Each structure stands twice: as C-alpha cells, then as structure tokens.
Amino acid sequence: LEFRRVLFRSDGTGAVDDISKPFLTVQAAINACDIAGYNTVSSKANIFISPGTYTEDLTLISNINLCGLTTENDTTAKIDGSITFSPSSGTISDNGLNLNGIYFQNTQNANPVLTISGATACRVRAINCNFELGVVSANASVEVSNTSAVLNLYSNITESNISKSSSGGGYGLLVTAGEVNCYGMDITGNNGDAVRVTGGALYFAYGTLKTFSSQQVISQTAGTLTLSIAVVQQLANNKDGILKSGGTTVAGIVAFNIPGNTGVPGNAGYCMRGTGTIVYNNLTFIGPLGNARQQNTLTMVAIPTTLSPVA
C-alpha cells in the first residue's frame, strides 16, 4: 500500500508560503497575502488555484495575481461570483494585476463578472481567461469605468471569450472609461450588445464579435473604437453590426456577416448604421445583406494603408 499525505484546504489553517497548508477560499488567500505584505511592486504574490469551483465574490488587490494550475483555460479552476478591482492610491506601476488561465463565471447575482472601477490608475492583464455572466441581468460581463485603468485581454486558445449568455439585456463588454486592449478573444452577447462603448477606448484585434438577438453587435455613443482583423457577426434579422452615434471609429480588415432585414420598410439590419464618420480599410461584407452595407447618413473615409493589429 502506498500512503500519501492529503492536503486539507482550510481558511483557518491556511498559510502563506506553505504549500502544505492551502486555503479553502480564494478571498482568504488574497487577504492573507495582503496582510503579509505581498502587495507591492517589489513584493508580489502568485496564488495558484487548484481545480474546482469556488463560489464567492472577490475583491482583488494590486500585485496579488491569480493563476490556474495550467497555462490554458481548461475550466478546471472556476470562480463563480462577481469580481471587483478598485485600487485607492498609487500610480499605474503600483497597481498591476495578472489573471491567468481561470474561468470566471457569475451565476450567483446580477453584478458583472469583472468590474474595474474607481479613479486610481491601474493595469490588469488577463491571459487565457473566460468571463461569463450567466444570470438575467442588465449589466455587462466585463465593465471598465475607471478613467485611468488599462485592461489587457489576451488569448492564444480558441476557448477564451467574454460572453453574456442569458436574457435580460446587458452586454458582453461595456467600456465607459479607461482603455481596453483585446487580442485574440471572442465577445458574445445574447439579448444585449456584444460590445458597448460610451467612453474611453477599445482596441480589438484577431477575434469575433457576435450577438444573437435584440440588439446590435457593437453600439458606440462616444470614445474610441478600433477594430483590426476582426469578424462582426449578427445572427438575428433587423439588427446592425455597428450602430454609431458618436466617438471615433476605425476599422481595418473587418468582415461583416449580417443577415439584413425582413423586407419591412424602416427596419434596421445594416452592417454599419448611424451618424458620424468611420475610417476604414479592407472591409468584407458577407451574408444576405437585406439592407445596404452602410446607412447613407454615415460618412465612410478610406485610408490607403492597412491598420496595424493591437500588440
């Protein structure tokens, strides 16, 4: 017989820097690292999350990173709840945070899966992570409202995405302030926009933006939207790929797959609709296209060179 030591997870006996004493909950591990002083640029912490589902809301702390035990998101480490990051002091170099290979889901409440709020400068990097809001809610799966925040979302696997999977409106990604760089991710909405930009800046490259019904794929009222090497797909009639009423929009190497309208006068269903200007290069239009490629009130300005993808 082979006897092996079993590691019992307990917040009461969990200890920082001792692998033989794991914590039961993620928040307890975060708090312990914070108390131990592993929360600065020169003294950071990596919390490795064992396979399982952790049903809890998390308050994230600068320089305390969360990592799955694999380099890819295989859903073995799942956090089910709402997650917030809102540092209160310091510069952007002080307030860094990494999330790696974790499935973030919220089926517990109507709050976003990930919220980056407040006013203090911060930078969050998520690699090979999923963010899925699975309840009826008017909120987004991921919401950035911090004017001084930078959120970088990277994926080198096809499963990584942001999604709003249930009814009740809401969005996959809502950017009201700050900067979001999305590289290699897919963003999906169900009964709400895949993406809504009301301020700040979104740079999206190498991915698909998709929604099924009720709303547009992308709606923009302000801020900056840059699409580079992307697919905009609408799976419902009478809804648009991009609905624009303000802000700056640049699109390079973008394919629109829009079913168009049902033939009723006045119905939407354009690839691009609204007011203002879209600067573009190398657009492709596929699908039935029940309406024109763009509504005439939009001004389309071609640029001679191809946009560089987001790095």
Rosetta blueprint (number, residue, H / E / L):
1 L L
2 E L
3 F L
4 R L
5 R L
6 V L
7 L L
8 F L
9 R L
10 S L
11 D L
12 G L
13 T L
14 G L
15 A L
16 V L
17 D L
18 D L
19 I L
20 S L
21 K L
22 P L
23 F L
24 L L
25 T L
26 V H
27 Q H
28 A H
29 A H
30 I H
31 N H
32 A H
33 C H
34 D H
35 I H
36 A L
37 G L
38 Y L
39 N L
40 T L
41 V L
42 S L
43 S L
44 K L
45 A E
46 N E
47 I E
48 F E
49 I E
50 S L
51 P L
52 G E
53 T E
54 Y E
55 T E
56 E L
57 D L
58 L E
59 T E
60 L L
61 I L
62 S L
63 N L
64 I E
65 N E
66 L E
67 C E
68 G E
69 L L
70 T L
71 T L
72 E L
73 N L
74 D L
75 T L
76 T L
77 A E
78 K E
79 I E
80 D E
81 G L
82 S L
83 I E
84 T E
85 F E
86 S L
87 P L
88 S L
89 S L
90 G L
91 T L
92 I L
93 S L
94 D L
95 N L
96 G E
97 L E
98 N E
99 L E
100 N E
101 G L
102 I L
103 Y E
104 F E
105 Q E
106 N E
107 T L
108 Q L
109 N L
110 A L
111 N L
112 P L
113 V L
114 L E
115 T E
116 I E
117 S L
118 G L
119 A L
120 T L
121 A L
122 C E
123 R E
124 V E
125 R E
126 A E
127 I E
128 N L
129 C L
130 N E
131 F E
132 E E
133 L E
134 G L
135 V L
136 V L
137 S L
138 A L
139 N L
140 A E
141 S E
142 V E
143 E E
144 V E
145 S L
146 N L
147 T L
148 S L
149 A E
150 V E
151 L E
152 N E
153 L E
154 Y E
155 S L
156 N L
157 I L
158 T L
159 E L
160 S L
161 N E
162 I E
163 S E
164 K E
165 S L
166 S L
167 S L
168 G L
169 G L
170 G L
171 Y E
172 G E
173 L E
174 L E
175 V E
176 T L
177 A L
178 G L
179 E E
180 V E
181 N E
182 C E
183 Y E
184 G L
185 M L
186 D E
187 I E
188 T E
189 G E
190 N L
191 N L
192 G L
193 D L
194 A L
195 V E
196 R E
197 V E
198 T L
199 G L
200 G L
201 A E
202 L E
203 Y E
204 F E
205 A E
206 Y E
207 G E
208 T E
209 L E
210 K E
211 T E
212 F L
213 S L
214 S L
215 Q L
216 Q L
217 V L
218 I E
219 S E
220 Q E
221 T L
222 A L
223 G L
224 T E
225 L E
226 T E
227 L E
228 S E
229 I E
230 A E
231 V E
232 V E
233 Q E
234 Q E
235 L L
236 A L
237 N L
238 N L
239 K L
240 D L
241 G L
242 I E
243 L E
244 K E
245 S L
246 G L
247 G L
248 T E
249 T E
250 V E
251 A E
252 G E
253 I E
254 V E
255 A E
256 F E
257 N E
258 I L
259 P L
260 G L
261 N L
262 T L
263 G L
264 V L
265 P L
266 G L
267 N L
268 A L
269 G L
270 Y L
271 C L
272 M E
273 R E
274 G E
275 T L
276 G E
277 T E
278 I E
279 V E
280 Y E
281 N E
282 N E
283 L E
284 T E
285 F E
286 I E
287 G L
288 P L
289 L L
290 G L
291 N L
292 A L
293 R L
294 Q E
295 Q L
296 N L
297 T L
298 L E
299 T E
300 M E
301 V E
302 A E
303 I L
304 P L
305 T L
306 T L
307 L L
308 S L
309 P L
310 V L
311 A L
